[in-house]
Amino acid sequence: MTKQTFRNTLYTNDNLYVLSGLNSGLVDLIYLDPPFNTKRMFSAPIGSKAAGASFKDMWTWKDVDKFHLDTLADKFPALAKYIACVGVIHSKPMMAYLTYMSQRIVEMHRILKETGSLYLHCDPTASHYLKNLLDSIFGKNNFRNEIIWCYAGGGIPRNDFPRKHDTILRYRKTENCFYNPIYRPYSVGTVQRGRTQNKGKYFEEGLRAEGTPVNDWWTDCPKITSPTDPEKTGYPTQKPLALLRRIILASSNEDDVVMDPFCGCATTCVAAQQLDRKWIGIDIEKNVVQILIDRLSDDAGLFKDFVATDQIPKRSDLKIVPPSESVKQRLYGEQKGNCNACGVTFESRNLEIDHILPKSKGGGDYYENYQLLCGSCNRIKGDRPMEYLRLKIETRERMMGTKVFFGE
């Protein structure tokens, strides 16, 4: 097996396919600031650096296929049931949003190193639902912090307390997680009390030289609100460099790999490069490339060793296994002779080896990416993901007045 050659890279494609094409254990730190499902449309203003960038922060089953729950149920049955329950407790759009996020977080967990951490930035819209999702994938004992990022600015409601914070959920992959404490100066009151209690003598013995540890509520990383702020790009929901620098310093070392799979205006990439980390950014917006070039160019000496591509990477950490009769017979036994889509039982000669994730989406010739389909299902699927095939079959069965239950 060959090793993926690392280079600072910005991928402009669907992050699910990019994540699926990256090797396991590649990344030291993942920060993600995904859409929050606030049911709003965000657009950068004309004339700003990010002009033309936009995204909708609302979800329906048109955005994510419900049949992913069938696949999810194989490895995370409790999570699949939980997401289905959210559809009843909250709404179908929230169920769709959590399905979308679960697909990607499962891949993020895989590509994290054993010492790695994940920071998920969210707000009260879905933070409690996302925490349960993360508990299922990472394990509840690997939850480490609920960080509250406090800020000012914006409107003040008449009938509610002003909502002036976001939540950042921090998870580790294993107990071997790397963590570097971050400190701040002692307050004036703390120093004065110490002097009083020690009869005017400065109590250096009782204070750390580096200061006091930063707590899990952060008020010293102001939100970017001023139009004259030199960081401001105009990109919707842009976060300050100070926030990302703190996270990167706390959970990575120099030369480690930092990833942001929803990188937007590339703040994480810029902060990582400023701190001598390697980085991977992913965003489906094509114009993020120019934003990143402009931002890195503004930092003298930072614009180096950077490639932008819309090509999906190929995993090289799995053993290449060409399709063969022995592969087919092994799959036939595992699938109990059933087509992996319609569920009908066939003789081996009537089933065909298919790539679960198409090669055009980053899938490769490795056993974990093989399945057996009947000829009809294989023709319908073509070079597309399984969700397309399952939707087609359900539509056909509904029109015929019957129902296929996948996985049975």
C-alpha positions, -999 to 999 in steps of 0.1 A, spaced: 0 0 0 12 35 -8 10 64 15 -10 95 6 15 123 -1 5 153 21 3 188 8 -18 217 21 -50 213 1 -83 231 -5 -109 207 -19 -139 223 -36 -164 194 -37 -189 176 -15 -171 170 17 -187 135 21 -168 123 -10 -136 140 -1 -137 126 35 -144 91 21 -113 94 -1 -89 103 27 -68 77 46 -77 67 81 -57 83 109 -45 112 88 -56 142 108 -47 155 142 -75 181 147 -108 187 131 -128 219 135 -161 222 118 -186 250 117 -214 234 96 -247 249 87 -269 252 119 -303 244 103 -316 279 112 -338 280 81 -321 311 68 -303 319 35 -269 335 39 -252 355 12 -220 377 11 -227 413 2 -217 427 -32 -183 443 -31 -169 422 -3 -140 397 -7 -165 369 -5 -190 384 -29 -210 356 -46 -207 331 -18 -239 319 -3 -255 289 13 -289 279 25 -291 269 62 -323 248 59 -327 211 53 -353 188 36 -351 152 23 -341 168 -11 -308 177 5 -300 143 20 -315 110 12 -333 92 40 -320 58 29 -287 66 45 -304 55 77 -304 19 63 -266 20 59 -261 38 92 -281 11 110 -255 -15 102 -228 0 124 -248 25 146 -282 10 151 -290 31 182 -280 63 163 -303 54 134 -332 49 158 -324 81 176 -324 101 143 -357 85 133 -372 96 167 -360 132 162 -382 132 131 -412 127 155 -399 149 184 -388 179 163 -393 177 125 -384 159 93 -360 187 83 -341 182 116 -340 145 109 -326 152 75 -300 175 90 -288 149 115 -287 123 88 -265 146 67 -242 153 96 -239 117 107 -227 106 73 -198 131 76 -190 127 113 -186 89 109 -159 97 82 -143 124 104 -139 99 133 -122 74 109 -97 99 96 -87 113 130 -55 100 146 -58 82 180 -45 113 197 -69 136 177 -97 159 187 -128 172 171 -144 206 178 -180 210 164 -192 246 164 -230 250 167 -258 270 183 -289 262 204 -308 253 172 -293 218 172 -265 216 198 -284 192 220 -293 169 191 -257 170 178 -243 161 212 -263 129 212 -251 122 177 -214 127 187 -219 106 218 -231 77 196 -201 80 172 -173 90 195 -186 75 227 -200 94 256 -168 91 276 -149 109 249 -169 141 253 -146 166 270 -160 201 269 -190 222 260 -173 255 253 -195 286 253 -183 313 230 -198 346 242 -200 377 220 -219 410 217 -236 429 189 -266 423 168 -303 428 176 -320 426 210 -354 408 212 -382 423 232 -396 391 247 -365 370 253 -330 372 268 -306 383 240 -290 352 225 -253 360 225 -234 328 225 -225 297 203 -216 262 216 -184 244 206 -185 206 215 -151 191 220 -145 154 217 -114 132 217 -110 100 198 -93 81 225 -79 85 260 -45 92 244 -58 126 231 -33 154 229 -42 185 249 -22 216 256 -37 239 283 -42 275 273 -36 303 299 -47 339 304 -33 366 327 -47 366 363 -73 393 369 -64 424 388 -88 414 416 -70 380 420 -36 398 423 -49 424 447 -65 398 470 -33 378 470 -13 409 480 -38 417 508 -38 382 522 0 382 522 2 415 540 15 434 510 39 408 498 35 397 462 25 360 463 44 348 433 47 313 449 10 308 446 6 319 410 17 303 378 41 323 357 20 316 325 -13 327 342 -45 309 349 -61 282 327 -87 294 302 -122 282 313 -149 267 290 -166 300 285 -148 324 262 -154 361 261 -121 373 248 -125 363 211 -148 390 198 -172 383 169 -163 401 136 -190 428 133 -173 460 122 -172 465 84 -137 480 89 -123 450 107 -92 439 87 -102 402 90 -137 408 75 -143 391 41 -180 395 40 -184 357 41 -216 347 60 -210 334 95 -172 342 94 -154 334 127 -124 353 141 -88 341 137 -84 344 175 -110 317 181 -94 293 157 -59 300 169 -70 291 205 -84 258 194 -54 249 172 -29 258 200 -49 237 225 -52 205 204 -22 203 180 15 207 177 36 224 150 35 203 118 3 185 128 -25 183 103 -56 205 109 -88 200 89 -119 221 84 -145 202 63 -168 233 61 -141 258 57 -161 287 42 -137 317 40 -108 295 51 -102 310 86 -91 276 99 -66 272 70 -52 307 76 -49 302 114 -33 268 109 -7 281 85 1 311 107 8 285 135 30 263 113 5 235 110 -4 216 79 -40 219 68 -69 205 47 -99 226 39 -131 215 21 -159 236 8 -184 231 -20 -182 268 -30 -157 273 -58 -149 309 -50 -135 300 -16 -102 294 -35 -98 331 -43 -108 341 -8 -81 318 6 -55 331 -19 -63 367 -9 -62 360 28 -29 340 27 -13 366 5 -22 393 30 -1 374 56 35 380 45 53 348 38 23 325 43 13 319 7 32 287 0 28 250 -7 -10 252 -13 -30 234 -40 -67 238 -48 -86 210 -66 -121 197 -72 -108 162 -76 -117 136 -50 -87 119 -33 -82 81 -34 -76 61 -3 -42 43 -3 -45 27 32 -67 -2 21 -55 -33 3 -63 -33 -34 -84 -64 -42 -94 -67 -79 -129 -81 -85 -127 -119 -87 -147 -151 -83 -134 -156 -48 -144 -120 -38 -179 -127 -53 -183 -160 -33 -173 -143 -1 -198 -115 -7 -225 -140 -17 -221 -158 17 -222 -125 36 -252 -112 18 -269 -147 21 -275 -147 -17 -295 -115 -17 -291 -85 -39 -279 -57 -16 -305 -33 -30 -338 -50 -38 -332 -78 -13 -343 -106 -37 -324 -139 -35 -306 -150 -66 -282 -177 -77 -246 -165 -76 -243 -163 -114 -271 -137 -115 -254 -113 -91 -227 -88 -101 -199 -72 -81 -205 -34 -77 -187 -5 -61 -207 8 -32 -190 42 -35 -184 48 -72 -149 54 -84 -160 88 -97 -168 97 -60 -136 84 -45 -144 47 -42 -117 21 -50 -111 -16 -56 -110 -27 -20 -132 -53 -4 -149 -29 20 -163 -11 -11 -178 -41 -28 -213 -55 -28 -234 -78 -50 -263 -64 -70 -287 -81 -94 -283 -71 -130 -314 -49 -130 -303 -29 -99 -267 -26 -112 -280 -11 -145 -302 14 -126 -274 24 -102 -248 29 -128 -220 52 -117 -240 67 -89 -242 63 -50 -265 37 -35 -289 63 -23 -299 70 -59 -306 33 -65 -327 29 -33 -348 59 -41 -355 46 -76 -365 12 -62 -388 26 -35 -405 48 -62 -410 18 -84 -423 -4 -56 -446 23 -44 -461 27 -79 -466 -11 -80 -483 -11 -46 -456 -31 -28 -428 -22 -4 -392 -34 -2 -376 -32 32 -339 -28 27 -315 -49 47 -340 -76 55 
